Amino acid sequence: MSIKKMGNIAQNPFYDTIDRSRNIQDNPMNAASSFQEQDFPQILRGTIPERALFTKGTGAYGTFTVTNDITQFTNANLFSSVGKICRCFARFSDFTSEKGSADTNRDSRGFALKFYTEDGIWDLVGSNSPVFFIKEPAKFPEFVRTQQRSPITNLKSTTEMWNFCCANPETLHHLLMYFSGRGTPKGFRHLNGYGSHTYSMINAENERVWVKYHIKTNQGIKNLVPTQAAQLKSTNPDFAQEDFINALQNGDFPIWTLYIQVMTEDQAKNFRWNPFDVTKVWFHDEFPLIEVGEIELNEIPSDYQSNVEEVAFSPANFVQGLGLSPDPILQARIATYGEAQQHRLGRHANLLEVNRCPFSPEKDKSEKNDQTARNFSEFDKEDAFPESFYSENEDDHFTQPGLFYTKALQDYDRIELVRNIIESINEISGLDREEIINRQICHFFRANIELGMKIAMGLQINIDANMMNHAGS
Ligand code: HEM
């Protein structure tokens, strides 16, 4: 109960338990009048529908400061000069966790940023993974269902998740990251964010490059080992949220450095993989990180409900000099977030304080729509359709996961990864158990023989020569 309500109670005899019973007995109408005066509506209707995904989260305001000149790539005013500062808002979240669930569950983490630029709102709605599970929007509903509670049993099912993954090998790259230490980050301050998709930038000469965004934590990456994650699950389910808020309250403001990777249009045509495939990364030695600026989060919103709950991020919000790409998942996101937010927040979602750009409060929405329309028509041009970037390696779902296992992980991480996968696969139940496991093991082998072998041994599966023949590397 809030201090304000205590005040109301003290001032109004009807709300005192003893007085109320006396008053109601004296005059039954008092009971009704007390309801009118009380702030019941705020209690009963004070919350809005939850987000369908990324439900549990925390957020803060902060500043973005340009530290490097990237005007050769973009004429976005936000990046126009070194030292320029822009207000921003960040929301961190757990992907499949529900409001009351533990922050240390194995899960992807949402990392969404809103920049209040002089040209309108720019949202970078990413996660702590540079890749996503799928690359075709049509698979999204089925994929999400495997992460949520069963409509029949109301239970979550590890079997459903593996059933989906074994039938869709493009999930393997994200899956390896998910089962590594990155699946249990130590709160929100010690993780990196990624735009994940390929986006574009357009400069003053109207030249376009493709870009990927990386948001690297200056606090250093820290992950929890499974035993720590499990212990915190029972002792402090709000661990990540508490860690974040405590740091800000103590003036220990977390900072992230924003980088871009840049690919020219010509490089895109010759890239080994489809440059718009969100299940793939661009290697850093080929496409080095270019520093852009620093994000410091330093202000806890004055009201959680009207800021963190009501904030509406959408990849459809971008400004002049920044653009989209033909990535089908990105295109699907542009079409879906607005509808979800109208349901969640009402038709005025873009006019809510946290979603409005202070520089163009009246015009903001229509400007955004114009900009989106311009980008869609840009992709109507024949050379910009995804088909033109179709790669002969479209079905190579294994090379990059194999390199993640051998190059990105240390010895200890590899041991942990294998252990986490075995533990989860052991939970698969039902008649299809054997088939699901065999199909999935095959994917691990095709990524890396050692990885496949270790998981198979851990599951006490005998590997026959047939399976080895499928192994690519
Ligand atoms: C076809 C693919 C996808 C669809 C249809 C989709 C749809 C949605 C929807 C409907 C919401 C709730 C929006 C709201 O109520 O405000 C949401 C939230 C979110 N999505 Fe996606 N999503 C997709 C893929 C992705 C990917 C690939 C990422 C990360 C790179 C991502 C990151 C997020 C984040 C971080 C949020 C929460 C934003 C917040 O903090 O409010 N989504 N998504």
Boltz pocket constraint, residues with backbone or C-beta under 6 A from the ligand:
constraints:
  - pocket:
      binder: B
      contacts: [[A, 50], [A, 51], [A, 52], [A, 53], [A, 54], [A, 57], [A, 91], [A, 92], [A, 93], [A, 109], [A, 110], [A, 111], [A, 112], [A, 125], [A, 126], [A, 127], [A, 129], [A, 132], [A, 137], [A, 140], [A, 194], [A, 195], [A, 196], [A, 197], [A, 308], [A, 311], [A, 312], [A, 313], [A, 328], [A, 329], [A, 332], [A, 333], [A, 336], [A, 337], [A, 340], [A, 341], [A, 344]]
      max_distance: 6.0
